[in-house]
């Protein structure tokens, strides 16, 4: 069983969450962790579970303009490429792979509508991914971080849960 974790990160917080999720997944699955600029061709069927994550910008996935704004605030990012663009390259399915989505967002905006994970899930459904394995948000103190205490442990646990559920599906066991 293989999982691909693709992430976008501006200040390093989403990258840290992606690494923690991948570590949890690695306890039960073979995992390939890639920054979106190094992600494999989205048409390659090299995985059973696709996990995607990015920072929440303006209640959604980043856009070129929001990435430029983040760079102006000290982020290290390529403004031309983000998770949104990679996802739109997936092509229309149906796709048999399971998907899961995560995002990072400012704790003060915890209860506001919209998130990068929700937007990614919507794009994945539009591209024919029907089998969602879940969605999660991880919280930072401010735009540049840091992550709130306990968030990396929570990300690791979420990754392990995703891996356990994927293993159960492959064995034909019910997923609770």
Buried (B, 14 or more C-beta within 10 A) or exposed (E): BBBBBBBBBBBBBBBBBBBBBBBBBBEBBEBBBBBBEEBEEBEEEEBBBBBBBBBBBEBBBBBBEBBBBBBEEEBEBEBEBBBBBBBEEBEEBEBEBBBBBBBBBBBEBEEEEBBBBBBBBBBBEEBEBEBEBBBBBBBBBEBBBEBBEEBBEBBBBBBBBBBBBBBBBEEEEEEE
